[in-house]
Amino acid sequence: MRLKLLNKRLRDLRVSLGLSQEAMGSYGFISTPGWVKIENATRNPSDELISTLCDWLAKEGHVDAGQKQALLEELLCLKYVNSLSSFVSRLASDYYKTLVIPNILRLPEKA
């Protein structure tokens, strides 16, 4: 199954932190099965979950306040790209791939 942009980005965030799916579930803002469903694109995270995740990243010192806001905006944009028509979503997805986004807990690109 092809992962949607948001689901892939959340998986990349988890991997960049060196955490397992079980560890993400143990932090209390989502269950382990819930996190697995999000990464597998069978469930979309709520806006509240995305906000809580960004708050947790800031609280744990993984991002500063500016990075937290940028990451929150990026994740919310990715979430709503998926709800557009398939044509517009494809255009937005292609445009997203061309953007230079600050390296906020992002896996390095493979050469």
N, C-alpha and C positions, 0 to 999 in steps of 0.2 A: 504494500500500500504506500502510495506517495504521501509523504508527510506534508501537511500544510505549513506555511511559513511560520506561523506562531508556534505550532507544536515543535517544529525543528529548533526554533530559537530557544524555547524553554528547555529542550533537551540539551542544547549546547551550553546554556547557562549552568545547568546541573553538572555537566561533565567538566566544564571549566573550573568549577568549585571542587572537583574531585569527590563528588558525593554520589552515592548509589540512589536508586529509586526508593529503596527502603528507608534510607536516611532522610530523604525529602519528606516521606510520609511521617517520620518520627518527630518532625518539628512542630506538628500540631495544627498547621493551617490547612492540611489536606491529608487524606488517608493514602497509604501506599497504593492500593488499587486505583484510587482516583488519579494519582499522579501518573500511573502507568497508562490509564485510559487517555489522559491528556497527551502524553508523548506519542501514543499510538493513533492520535487524531480521531478517537471514537467519542471523545468528550471535549467540549470547549470550556476553558476556565472562565469563571465569572469575572466581571470588572473588579469586584471586591477581592477575589483571590489574587489577581494580578497586583492590585494595590498592596495587599498584605505581604506578598512576596517581595515587592520592592522595598517596603518598610523593613522587612526582616533583613534584606541584604544591606541596607543602610545601618541598621542596629548592630549587625555583626561586623561592620567595618569593611565590607566588600566594595561598597560604593560610597561616594560622598553625596551631599545633598543635591548638587547639580547633576551628577551622574544618575542619581535616583530618579529625578524628574525626567531626564532624557530617556532613560530606560522605560519608565512608566508610559511615556508618550509613544515610544517605539512599539511596545508590546500591545497597547490599546489599538494603535493603527493597524498592526498586523492582524489583530483579532477581527476588526471590522472589514478588512479587505476581503476576508472569506465570505462575508454576507452580501457582497455586491454581485451583480450579474456575472456570469462566467467570463464574458468578454471584457468587461471593465476590470474584473478581478485579475485576469491575465495581464492586462495592461499595467495595472497597479503593481503586480508582482514583478513584472519585468523592470518597471521603473525603480522599485525598491532595491533590486539587485544592482542598479547603477549608482545608488547613493553612497556617499562616503560618510559612514556613520562612525562616531567615536568608538574606540575599542573598549566597550564596557563589558567585561567578562565575556569576551568573544573568543571562540576557538580560532587558532591561526588557520588561514586558508591553506589548503593543500596545493603544493606546486605542481 
